[in-house]
Amino acid sequence: MKQCIKNPNDVDWTGFWAEKLANKIDKDWDKAAPGFFKRTHKEDYNDALLSKLILDENDTVLDVGCGEGSVTIPIAKRVKKVIGLDSSPKMLEYLEKRAKDNNVDNIETILKPIEEIKYEEIGDMDVVVCSRSLNGIIPIEEVLSELNKIANKYVFITIFGPENKKIEKDFDRELGIKTENFPDYNYFFNILFNMGIYANIDRFDLNNYREYDSIEEAMDNGKFRLDIYNDEEKELLREYLERILTYDSETKKYYNVKDKADWIMVWWKK
């Protein structure tokens, strides 16, 4: 018998979010760090994100899940100070290298899982940025509450759009291999609404499809979970990519026009 909910605000969106992530397999971010450091310059995501952030030269910014610094560094060039928080020591090593290479010296780092963020430790910051870092966080309401306390001016969060990982999902359906199934962004919006946070929603208009030098690079692009595939599944993936990717003899790159990122920005003013 179906439960009748008379008030939509009584829906347990936080529970649905956690249920979707119940079988999530955590990625080894230290192992993934070199690939992220190499690949980040190939996407137009960063330009789209940075064009939407509202920042002042005197702002302090908390970059949550900062990774190897592809977002942290350009933000630091626009503001007074940035704190980059990440759970991966290797990611923070790459961030510090990128900061040194760019002559940026206004970044502090904190090695800590996102789930353990506390206002009492971070204190007040003008702006909080969570770039592609909250999709897999299970205690989402607790984390959002702390981030909302930390921010004095704005919170900017990007999460998966409905067509993100399209070729990966097609691979799942075609070959019956189950990878990740993250909650849709409407869960996120409704969790915020039930917390009394009335957020704005923007969908990034990203035009660039991904290009690869080889089938091997297409396999190991950070989107497919090679760490949980067995040898047979990896071979099926190779065959799938050989079939769906087009080779451009002029650029000498492999591509599929459907292989584009899809990201939603959720943001609010304090």
LORO-577395 format. One record per atom (N, C-alpha, C): residue in three letters; x, z, y. Coordinates in steps of 0.1 Angstrom, whole numbers, padded with zeros to 4 digits, always signed. Layout:
N
ALAXZY
...
This chain:
270
MET+0008+0000-0012
MET+0000+0000+0000
MET+0009+0000+0012
LYS+0006-0009+0022
LYS+0014-0010+0034
LYS+0011+0001+0043
GLN+0021+0006+0050
GLN+0019+0017+0060
GLN+0014+0010+0073
CYS+0004+0016+0079
CYS-0001+0011+0091
CYS+0005+0019+0103
ILE+0012+0011+0111
ILE+0018+0017+0123
ILE+0010+0014+0135
LYS+0004+0023+0141
LYS-0005+0021+0153
LYS+0003+0019+0166
ASN+0014+0025+0167
ASN+0022+0024+0179
ASN+0036+0017+0176
PRO+0038+0005+0181
PRO+0051-0002+0178
PRO+0063+0006+0181
ASN+0062+0016+0190
ASN+0074+0024+0194
ASN+0077+0034+0183
ASP+0068+0036+0173
ASP+0071+0045+0162
ASP+0079+0039+0151
VAL+0081+0025+0152
VAL+0089+0019+0141
VAL+0103+0025+0141
ASP+0108+0028+0129
ASP+0122+0034+0128
ASP+0132+0023+0127
TRP+0135+0017+0139
TRP+0145+0006+0140
TRP+0159+0011+0136
THR+0162+0023+0139
THR+0175+0028+0135
THR+0176+0029+0120
GLY+0166+0033+0113
GLY+0165+0033+0098
GLY+0167+0019+0092
PHE+0160+0010+0098
PHE+0161-0004+0093
PHE+0175-0009+0095
TRP+0181-0006+0106
TRP+0195-0010+0109
TRP+0204-0005+0098
ALA+0203+0008+0096
ALA+0212+0015+0086
ALA+0209+0009+0072
GLU+0197+0006+0069
GLU+0193+0000+0055
GLU+0200-0014+0053
LYS+0200-0022+0064
LYS+0206-0035+0063
LYS+0221-0034+0060
LEU+0227-0023+0065
LEU+0242-0021+0064
LEU+0246-0012+0052
ALA+0236-0009+0044
ALA+0239+0001+0033
ALA+0249-0004+0023
ASN+0250-0017+0021
ASN+0260-0022+0011
ASN+0271-0029+0018
LYS+0273-0026+0031
LYS+0284-0032+0038
LYS+0298-0029+0032
ILE+0307-0039+0031
ILE+0320-0037+0027
ILE+0330-0038+0039
ASP+0337-0027+0042
ASP+0345-0027+0053
ASP+0357-0036+0052
LYS+0360-0043+0063
LYS+0372-0052+0063
LYS+0385-0044+0065
ASP+0396-0049+0060
ASP+0409-0043+0062
ASP+0414-0050+0075
TRP+0412-0043+0087
TRP+0415-0048+0100
TRP+0430-0049+0102
ASP+0438-0040+0096
ASP+0452-0042+0097
ASP+0457-0055+0091
LYS+0451-0058+0080
LYS+0455-0071+0073
LYS+0450-0083+0081
ALA+0438-0081+0087
ALA+0432-0093+0095
ALA+0439-0095+0108
ALA+0446-0085+0113
ALA+0451-0085+0127
ALA+0459-0098+0130
PRO+0469-0102+0122
PRO+0477-0113+0125
PRO+0469-0126+0127
GLY+0459-0128+0119
GLY+0450-0140+0120
GLY+0442-0139+0133
PHE+0437-0128+0137
PHE+0430-0127+0149
PHE+0439-0129+0161
PHE+0451-0124+0161
PHE+0460-0126+0172
PHE+0463-0141+0173
LYS+0464-0148+0162
LYS+0467-0163+0163
LYS+0455-0171+0167
ARG+0443-0167+0163
ARG+0431-0176+0165
ARG+0424-0175+0178
THR+0425-0163+0185
THR+0416-0161+0196
THR+0416-0171+0207
HIS+0427-0178+0209
HIS+0428-0187+0220
HIS+0420-0200+0217
LYS+0415-0202+0205
LYS+0408-0214+0202
LYS+0393-0214+0205
GLU+0388-0203+0209
GLU+0373-0202+0212
GLU+0370-0202+0227
ASP+0358-0206+0230
ASP+0354-0205+0244
ASP+0346-0192+0246
TYR+0345-0183+0236
TYR+0338-0171+0237
TYR+0343-0162+0249
ASN+0356-0161+0250
ASN+0362-0152+0260
ASN+0358-0156+0274
ASP+0358-0169+0277
ASP+0354-0174+0290
ASP+0339-0170+0293
ALA+0331-0172+0283
ALA+0317-0169+0285
ALA+0315-0154+0287
LEU+0321-0146+0280
LEU+0320-0131+0282
LEU+0325-0127+0295
LEU+0337-0131+0299
LEU+0343-0127+0312
LEU+0335-0132+0324
SER+0328-0143+0322
SER+0320-0148+0334
SER+0308-0139+0336
LYS+0304-0132+0326
LYS+0291-0124+0327
LYS+0294-0109+0331
LEU+0306-0104+0329
LEU+0310-0090+0332
LEU+0309-0088+0347
ILE+0304-0077+0351
ILE+0303-0073+0365
ILE+0314-0062+0367
LEU+0325-0067+0373
LEU+0337-0058+0374
LEU+0342-0058+0389
ASP+0347-0046+0392
ASP+0353-0044+0406
ASP+0368-0041+0404
GLU+0376-0044+0413
GLU+0391-0042+0412
GLU+0394-0027+0411
ASN+0385-0018+0415
ASN+0387-0003+0414
ASN+0381+0003+0402
ASP+0375-0006+0393
ASP+0368+0000+0381
ASP+0378+0005+0370
THR+0373+0014+0363
THR+0379+0018+0350
THR+0370+0013+0339
VAL+0376+0008+0328
VAL+0368+0001+0318
VAL+0372+0007+0304
LEU+0362+0010+0295
LEU+0365+0013+0282
LEU+0362+0001+0273
ASP+0372-0004+0266
ASP+0370-0016+0257
ASP+0369-0011+0243
VAL+0357-0011+0238
VAL+0354-0005+0224
VAL+0356-0015+0214
GLY+0365-0012+0204
GLY+0368-0022+0194
GLY+0376-0033+0200
CYS+0387-0029+0207
CYS+0394-0039+0215
CYS+0402-0048+0207
GLY+0405-0045+0194
GLY+0413-0054+0186
GLY+0427-0057+0192
GLU+0431-0070+0191
GLU+0444-0074+0195
GLU+0445-0077+0210
GLY+0434-0075+0217
GLY+0435-0076+0232
GLY+0431-0089+0238
SER+0425-0098+0231
SER+0421-0110+0237
SER+0411-0109+0248
VAL+0403-0098+0248
VAL+0394-0095+0259
VAL+0400-0085+0268
THR+0407-0075+0262
THR+0413-0064+0270
THR+0422-0069+0281
ILE+0431-0078+0278
ILE+0441-0083+0288
ILE+0435-0089+0300
PRO+0426-0099+0299
PRO+0420-0105+0311
PRO+0411-0095+0319
ILE+0405-0085+0312
ILE+0398-0075+0319
ILE+0408-0067+0327
ALA+0419-0063+0321
ALA+0429-0054+0328
ALA+0434-0061+0340
LYS+0435-0074+0341
LYS+0439-0081+0352
LYS+0429-0081+0364
ARG+0417-0076+0361
ARG+0407-0076+0372
ARG+0403-0062+0376
VAL+0408-0052+0369
VAL+0403-0038+0372
VAL+0415-0029+0374
LYS+0412-0016+0377
LYS+0422-0006+0380
LYS+0428-0001+0367
LYS+0420+0001+0356
LYS+0425+0007+0344
LYS+0416+0003+0332
VAL+0422+0001+0321
VAL+0414-0001+0308
VAL+0419+0009+0297
ILE+0410+0014+0290
ILE+0412+0021+0278
ILE+0408+0013+0267
GLY+0417+0009+0258
GLY+0413+0001+0246
GLY+0412+0010+0234
LEU+0401+0010+0227
LEU+0399+0019+0215
LEU+0397+0010+0203
ASP+0404+0013+0192
ASP+0403+0006+0180
ASP+0407+0015+0168
SER+0402+0011+0156
SER+0405+0019+0144
SER+0417+0014+0137
SER+0423+0003+0141
SER+0434-0004+0134
SER+0447-0002+0142
PRO+0457+0005+0136
PRO+0470+0006+0142
PRO+0476-0008+0145
LYS+0475-0017+0135
LYS+0481-0030+0137
LYS+0475-0038+0148
MET+0461-0037+0150
MET+0455-0044+0161
MET+0460-0038+0174
LEU+0462-0025+0175
LEU+0467-0020+0188
LEU+0482-0024+0190
GLU+0489-0026+0179
GLU+0503-0031+0181
GLU+0503-0045+0188
TYR+0494-0053+0183
TYR+0493-0066+0189
TYR+0488-0066+0203
LEU+0479-0056+0206
LEU+0474-0055+0220
LEU+0486-0051+0229
GLU+0494-0042+0225
GLU+0505-0037+0233
GLU+0515-0049+0235
LYS+0517-0057+0224
LYS+0526-0068+0226
LYS+0520-0078+0236
ARG+0507-0081+0235
ARG+0501-0090+0244
ARG+0502-0085+0258
ALA+0500-0072+0260
ALA+0501-0066+0273
ALA+0515-0068+0279
LYS+0525-0066+0271
LYS+0539-0067+0276
LYS+0542-0082+0279
ASP+0537-0091+0271
ASP+0539-0105+0273
ASP+0533-0110+0286
ASN+0522-0103+0290
ASN+0515-0107+0302
ASN+0518-0098+0314
ASN+0528-0089+0312
ASN+0532-0080+0323
ASN+0520-0072+0328
VAL+0512-0067+0319
VAL+0500-0059+0322
VAL+0504-0044+0318
ASP+0503-0035+0328
ASP+0507-0021+0325
ASP+0497-0011+0328
ASN+0484-0015+0329
ASN+0473-0006+0332
ASN+0464-0003+0321
ILE+0469-0004+0308
ILE+0461-0002+0296
ILE+0466+0010+0288
GLU+0457+0018+0285
GLU+0459+0029+0275
GLU+0452+0026+0262
THR+0457+0031+0251
THR+0450+0028+0238
THR+0447+0042+0232
ILE+0436+0041+0224
ILE+0432+0052+0216
ILE+0429+0047+0202
LEU+0436+0053+0192
LEU+0434+0050+0178
LEU+0423+0059+0172
LYS+0411+0053+0171
LYS+0400+0060+0166
LYS+0388+0051+0161
PRO+0381+0054+0151
PRO+0370+0047+0147
PRO+0359+0047+0157
ILE+0352+0036+0159
ILE+0341+0036+0169
ILE+0330+0047+0166
GLU+0328+0050+0153
GLU+0318+0060+0149
GLU+0321+0074+0155
GLU+0334+0076+0159
GLU+0338+0089+0163
GLU+0340+0090+0178
ILE+0335+0080+0186
ILE+0336+0081+0200
ILE+0328+0093+0205
LYS+0334+0100+0215
LYS+0327+0112+0221
LYS+0329+0112+0236
TYR+0319+0114+0243
TYR+0321+0115+0258
TYR+0331+0126+0262
GLU+0330+0137+0255
GLU+0339+0148+0258
GLU+0354+0144+0257
GLU+0357+0134+0249
GLU+0371+0130+0248
GLU+0375+0119+0258
ILE+0366+0109+0260
ILE+0368+0098+0268
ILE+0366+0101+0283
GLY+0355+0108+0286
GLY+0352+0112+0300
GLY+0344+0100+0306
ASP+0344+0101+0320
ASP+0336+0091+0327
ASP+0344+0078+0329
MET+0338+0067+0326
MET+0344+0053+0329
MET+0333+0045+0337
ASP+0338+0036+0345
ASP+0328+0028+0353
ASP+0320+0019+0344
VAL+0327+0012+0335
VAL+0321+0001+0327
VAL+0326+0003+0312
VAL+0316+0001+0303
VAL+0319+0001+0289
VAL+0317-0014+0284
VAL+0326-0019+0277
VAL+0325-0032+0271
VAL+0327-0031+0256
CYS+0318-0036+0248
CYS+0318-0036+0233
CYS+0317-0051+0229
SER+0328-0057+0228
SER+0328-0072+0224
SER+0329-0074+0209
ARG+0318-0078+0203
ARG+0318-0082+0189
ARG+0322-0070+0180
SER+0319-0058+0184
SER+0324-0046+0177
SER+0314-0037+0171
LEU+0301-0039+0174
LEU+0291-0029+0169
LEU+0282-0034+0158
ASN+0284-0046+0154
ASN+0275-0052+0144
ASN+0274-0044+0131
GLY+0285-0038+0127
GLY+0286-0031+0114
GLY+0286-0016+0115
ILE+0282-0010+0127
ILE+0283+0004+0129
ILE+0270+0010+0124
ILE+0270+0019+0114
ILE+0258+0025+0109
ILE+0252+0036+0117
PRO+0259+0046+0122
PRO+0253+0056+0131
PRO+0251+0050+0145
ILE+0244+0039+0146
ILE+0243+0031+0159
ILE+0237+0039+0170
GLU+0227+0047+0168
GLU+0220+0054+0179
GLU+0230+0064+0185
GLU+0237+0071+0176
GLU+0246+0081+0181
GLU+0257+0075+0189
VAL+0263+0064+0185
VAL+0273+0057+0192
VAL+0268+0052+0206
LEU+0256+0046+0206
LEU+0251+0041+0218
LEU+0248+0052+0228
SER+0244+0063+0223
SER+0242+0075+0232
SER+0254+0079+0239
GLU+0266+0080+0231
GLU+0278+0084+0237
GLU+0283+0073+0247
LEU+0282+0060+0244
LEU+0286+0050+0253
LEU+0278+0050+0266
ASN+0265+0053+0265
ASN+0257+0054+0277
ASN+0261+0066+0285
LYS+0266+0076+0279
LYS+0270+0088+0287
LYS+0283+0084+0294
ILE+0292+0077+0287
ILE+0305+0074+0293
ILE+0304+0065+0305
ALA+0296+0055+0305
ALA+0295+0045+0315
ALA+0288+0050+0328
ASN+0294+0048+0339
ASN+0288+0052+0352
ASN+0281+0041+0358
LYS+0284+0028+0355
LYS+0279+0017+0362
LYS+0272+0007+0352
TYR+0279+0002+0342
TYR+0273-0008+0333
TYR+0278-0006+0319
VAL+0270-0011+0310
VAL+0274-0012+0296
VAL+0271-0027+0292
PHE+0282-0034+0286
PHE+0280-0047+0281
PHE+0284-0048+0266
ILE+0275-0053+0258
ILE+0277-0053+0244
ILE+0274-0068+0239
THR+0282-0073+0230
THR+0279-0086+0224
THR+0277-0084+0209
ILE+0266-0089+0203
ILE+0263-0088+0189
ILE+0259-0102+0184
PHE+0259-0104+0171
PHE+0256-0116+0164
PHE+0242-0122+0169
GLY+0243-0135+0172
GLY+0231-0143+0175
GLY+0225-0148+0162
PRO+0213-0154+0162
PRO+0206-0158+0150
PRO+0213-0169+0142
GLU+0221-0177+0149
GLU+0228-0188+0142
GLU+0243-0186+0141
ASN+0247-0173+0143
ASN+0261-0171+0140
ASN+0264-0171+0125
LYS+0276-0176+0121
LYS+0280-0177+0107
LYS+0271-0187+0100
LYS+0267-0198+0106
LYS+0257-0207+0100
LYS+0263-0213+0087
ILE+0275-0219+0088
ILE+0280-0225+0076
ILE+0283-0215+0065
GLU+0286-0203+0069
GLU+0289-0192+0059
GLU+0275-0189+0052
LYS+0265-0188+0060
LYS+0252-0185+0054
LYS+0247-0196+0045
ASP+0249-0208+0049
ASP+0246-0220+0041
ASP+0254-0220+0028
PHE+0266-0215+0028
PHE+0274-0214+0016
PHE+0268-0204+0007
ASP+0264-0192+0012
ASP+0257-0182+0005
ASP+0245-0188-0003
ARG+0236-0194+0005
ARG+0224-0199-0001
ARG+0227-0210-0012
GLU+0236-0219-0009
GLU+0239-0230-0018
GLU+0245-0225-0031
LEU+0254-0216-0031
LEU+0262-0212-0042
LEU+0258-0198-0048
GLY+0249-0191-0041
GLY+0245-0178-0046
GLY+0255-0167-0045
ILE+0264-0168-0036
ILE+0274-0158-0034
ILE+0270-0149-0022
LYS+0268-0136-0024
LYS+0263-0127-0014
LYS+0275-0122-0006
THR+0275-0124+0007
THR+0285-0118+0016
THR+0278-0107+0024
GLU+0279-0109+0037
GLU+0274-0098+0046
GLU+0261-0102+0052
ASN+0252-0092+0053
ASN+0239-0094+0059
ASN+0237-0084+0070
PHE+0240-0087+0082
PHE+0239-0078+0093
PHE+0225-0078+0099
PRO+0221-0067+0106
PRO+0208-0066+0112
PRO+0208-0077+0124
ASP+0196-0082+0126
ASP+0193-0091+0137
ASP+0194-0084+0150
TYR+0196-0091+0161
TYR+0197-0085+0174
TYR+0185-0079+0179
ASN+0173-0083+0173
ASN+0161-0076+0178
ASN+0160-0062+0174
TYR+0167-0058+0162
TYR+0168-0044+0158
TYR+0175-0036+0170
PHE+0186-0042+0174
PHE+0194-0036+0184
PHE+0187-0033+0197
PHE+0180-0044+0202
PHE+0172-0042+0214
PHE+0161-0031+0213
ASN+0155-0031+0201
ASN+0144-0021+0199
ASN+0149-0007+0198
ILE+0161-0006+0192
ILE+0167+0008+0191
ILE+0170+0013+0205
LEU+0175+0004+0214
LEU+0178+0008+0228
LEU+0165+0012+0235
PHE+0155+0003+0233
PHE+0142+0006+0239
PHE+0136+0020+0235
ASN+0137+0023+0222
ASN+0132+0036+0218
ASN+0141+0048+0223
MET+0153+0044+0227
MET+0162+0055+0234
MET+0159+0056+0249
GLY+0150+0048+0254
GLY+0148+0048+0268
GLY+0157+0040+0276
ILE+0164+0031+0270
ILE+0174+0022+0276
ILE+0168+0008+0276
TYR+0165+0002+0288
TYR+0158-0010+0289
TYR+0168-0021+0293
ALA+0173-0028+0283
ALA+0184-0037+0284
ALA+0180-0051+0288
ASN+0190-0058+0293
ASN+0189-0073+0295
ASN+0195-0080+0283
ILE+0190-0092+0281
ILE+0194-0100+0270
ILE+0199-0114+0275
ASP+0211-0118+0272
ASP+0216-0131+0275
ASP+0222-0137+0262
ARG+0219-0150+0260
ARG+0225-0157+0248
ARG+0236-0166+0254
PHE+0248-0165+0248
PHE+0259-0173+0253
PHE+0257-0188+0250
ASP+0260-0197+0259
ASP+0259-0211+0257
ASP+0273-0216+0253
LEU+0277-0215+0241
LEU+0290-0219+0236
LEU+0289-0233+0231
ASN+0298-0242+0236
ASN+0298-0256+0232
ASN+0308-0260+0222
ASN+0319-0253+0222
ASN+0330-0257+0213
ASN+0328-0253+0198
TYR+0329-0263+0190
TYR+0329-0260+0176
TYR+0343-0258+0171
ARG+0345-0251+0160
ARG+0358-0247+0156
ARG+0365-0259+0150
GLU+0378-0259+0151
GLU+0386-0270+0145
GLU+0398-0263+0137
TYR+0402-0270+0126
TYR+0412-0264+0117
TYR+0422-0275+0114
ASP+0434-0270+0112
ASP+0445-0279+0109
ASP+0445-0283+0094
SER+0438-0275+0086
SER+0438-0277+0071
SER+0425-0270+0065
ILE+0422-0274+0053
ILE+0412-0267+0046
ILE+0415-0252+0044
GLU+0428-0250+0041
GLU+0433-0236+0040
GLU+0430-0227+0052
GLU+0432-0233+0064
GLU+0429-0226+0076
GLU+0414-0223+0078
ALA+0406-0233+0074
ALA+0392-0232+0075
ALA+0387-0220+0066
MET+0393-0219+0054
MET+0390-0208+0045
MET+0393-0195+0051
ASP+0406-0194+0056
ASP+0411-0182+0061
ASP+0410-0180+0076
ASN+0397-0182+0081
ASN+0395-0182+0095
ASN+0389-0168+0100
GLY+0388-0159+0091
GLY+0383-0146+0095
GLY+0368-0144+0093
LYS+0361-0156+0090
LYS+0346-0155+0089
LYS+0342-0154+0074
PHE+0350-0160+0065
PHE+0347-0158+0051
PHE+0354-0146+0046
ARG+0348-0138+0037
ARG+0354-0126+0032
ARG+0362-0129+0020
LEU+0374-0135+0022
LEU+0383-0138+0011
LEU+0387-0126+0003
ASP+0387-0114+0010
ASP+0392-0102+0004
ASP+0382-0097-0007
ILE+0370-0102-0007
ILE+0361-0098-0018
ILE+0357-0109-0027
TYR+0362-0121-0025
TYR+0359-0133-0034
TYR+0369-0132-0046
ASN+0364-0136-0058
ASN+0373-0138-0069
ASN+0378-0152-0068
ASP+0387-0155-0078
ASP+0394-0169-0078
ASP+0384-0180-0079
GLU+0374-0178-0088
GLU+0364-0188-0090
GLU+0356-0191-0077
GLU+0352-0180-0070
GLU+0345-0181-0057
GLU+0353-0188-0047
LYS+0366-0185-0046
LYS+0375-0191-0036
LYS+0376-0206-0039
GLU+0376-0210-0051
GLU+0376-0225-0055
GLU+0363-0231-0051
LEU+0352-0225-0053
LEU+0339-0230-0049
LEU+0339-0232-0034
LEU+0344-0222-0027
LEU+0345-0223-0012
LEU+0353-0235-0007
ARG+0365-0237-0014
ARG+0373-0248-0010
ARG+0365-0261-0012
GLU+0358-0263-0023
GLU+0351-0275-0026
GLU+0340-0277-0016
TYR+0333-0266-0012
TYR+0323-0266-0002
TYR+0328-0271+0012
LEU+0339-0266+0016
LEU+0345-0269+0029
LEU+0350-0284+0029
GLU+0356-0288+0017
GLU+0360-0302+0016
GLU+0349-0311+0018
ARG+0337-0307+0014
ARG+0325-0316+0014
ARG+0319-0316+0028
ILE+0318-0304+0035
ILE+0311-0304+0048
ILE+0319-0306+0060
LEU+0333-0305+0059
LEU+0341-0307+0071
LEU+0345-0322+0072
THR+0345-0326+0084
THR+0349-0340+0088
THR+0364-0339+0093
TYR+0372-0349+0089
TYR+0385-0350+0094
TYR+0386-0361+0105
ASP+0391-0357+0116
ASP+0393-0365+0128
ASP+0408-0371+0127
SER+0409-0384+0125
SER+0422-0389+0124
SER+0430-0389+0137
GLU+0423-0389+0148
GLU+0430-0388+0161
GLU+0435-0375+0164
THR+0427-0364+0163
THR+0432-0351+0166
THR+0439-0345+0154
LYS+0437-0351+0142
LYS+0442-0345+0129
LYS+0437-0331+0127
LYS+0424-0329+0130
LYS+0417-0317+0128
LYS+0405-0318+0119
TYR+0401-0308+0111
TYR+0389-0307+0104
TYR+0378-0300+0112
TYR+0366-0304+0111
TYR+0355-0298+0119
TYR+0342-0300+0113
ASN+0332-0292+0118
ASN+0318-0294+0115
ASN+0311-0290+0128
VAL+0302-0298+0133
VAL+0296-0295+0146
VAL+0287-0283+0145
LYS+0283-0279+0133
LYS+0274-0267+0132
LYS+0283-0254+0132
ASP+0296-0256+0131
ASP+0305-0244+0130
ASP+0308-0239+0144
LYS+0298-0233+0150
LYS+0300-0227+0164
LYS+0296-0212+0164
ALA+0302-0205+0172
ALA+0298-0191+0174
ALA+0285-0190+0181
ASP+0277-0179+0178
ASP+0264-0176+0184
ASP+0264-0162+0187
TRP+0265-0158+0200
TRP+0266-0144+0204
TRP+0255-0141+0215
ILE+0250-0129+0213
ILE+0240-0123+0223
ILE+0247-0112+0231
MET+0245-0113+0244
MET+0249-0101+0252
MET+0238-0093+0255
VAL+0239-0080+0252
VAL+0229-0070+0256
VAL+0236-0061+0266
TRP+0230-0059+0278
TRP+0236-0051+0288
TRP+0226-0044+0297
TRP+0231-0033+0303
TRP+0222-0026+0312
TRP+0230-0019+0323
LYS+0223-0017+0334
LYS+0229-0010+0346
LYS+0225+0004+0345
LYS+0234+0014+0347
LYS+0231+0028+0347
LYS+0223+0032+0360
